[in-house]
Amino acid sequence: LVFFLLGLPCITQGGNYMVELMNDWAAGFSLMLIGLVECIVIAWIYGTDAFFSDIEMMIGSRPNRWWWLCWKFLTPIVLFIILLFYLIGIKPAIYGGRLEFPESGQALGWLMTLTS
């Protein structure tokens, strides 16, 4: 019932605008931020040695040092750079290549980003 009610604005006359806002704002920033936070928490807070021990318990062998390097340094740095370029290159959402959303639409887009 909840998802039905949340989907109702998408089938009204302005529904195309809502779908376009969701398409532009809902996934990119939040997924990058979640991935970066996960890498930092696993590698630096929980610890790669503890994580390696957990993996060894599950599959019977420890991952090699390449994974340690990726989880500790490479992936967080790459995700941070991608997130930085995403934030630098952010532009107002445009519908149909010519109609820019008003400030209220941009605010709704940021609200969707922060809640997803």
N, C-alpha and C positions, 0 to 999 in steps of 0.2 A: 504494500500500500504506500509506503514512504517513497519508494523509487518511482512509482506511478505518479505520485503528486509532484515529485521533483522533475519528472519528465514533461509535465504539462506545459511549462513555458516554451518548450522546444517545438510544440506543434501549433502554436498560435501564429498570427500574422508576423510577429517579430521573432519567430522561432529561429529563422536563418541567422539572425544577428546573434542570438544566444549560442547557437551551435558554433558559429565562427569565433566567438569569444572563448568558448571552451576549448576549441581546437588550438587557438593561438596561445592561451595562457595556462591551461590546466596541467600540462605535463612537463614541459622543458625544464624550468627552473627548479621545481620541487623535486623531480627525479634526480637531477644533478646534486642538489643539496643533500638529499637522503643518502645517495651513494657516497658522497664525501664524508658525511657524518658516520656512516657505517664503517668505512675504511679507517677513520681516525679512532673510533671506539674499539674496533677489533684489534688494530695494530698497536695503538699507544696506550689505551686505558686497560683493556683486558690483557693485552700482551700477546705477541706472536708466539712466544714459547708455550704459553698455556693453550693457545689455539692449535699449535702444532701437536701438542699432547692429546688434545681432544680428537683431532683428525686421526692420529695414530691409533687411539683407542677404537675409533669407528671402522677404519679400513685396514689397520694392521701395519702400516708403514708411514714414516714421517715424510712430509713433502720436502723437496730439495730446497736449497738456498735461493733459487730463482723466485719461488713463491714468497719467501721472506722479503726479498728485495721489492717485489711488486706490491705486496700488502703494506709494507712499512713506508716506502718512499715513492715508487713510480706511480702507482694508481692515485694516491692522494694529490700528488703534484699535478698530474695530468688533469684530474677532475677539477682542481682549483683553477687551473689555467683556462679550461673550457668554460667554467662558471664565470670567470672574470671576463672573458671575451663575450659571453652571452649578455652579461650585465652592461658592458660597454656598448654593444651593438643593439641594445633594445630600442625599438621604435614603437610608436603608437599603433594599435591594431587597426587594420584597414579592411573594410568589407568590399569584396568584388574588385579590388585593385584601385578603387577611386574614392570611396567614402570612408573618411576617418571617423572612428568612434568618438563621441564626446567624452569629456572628462569623467562623467559618471560611468560610462562604459569602461574606461581605462581603470577606474577605481574598482569596479566590479571584477574586472580581469585580475587585478592584483589580489583582491579578496579571495577569488577562486584559487589563485596560486598559493597563497599563504595557508589556505585550509585544506589543500589536497596533499 
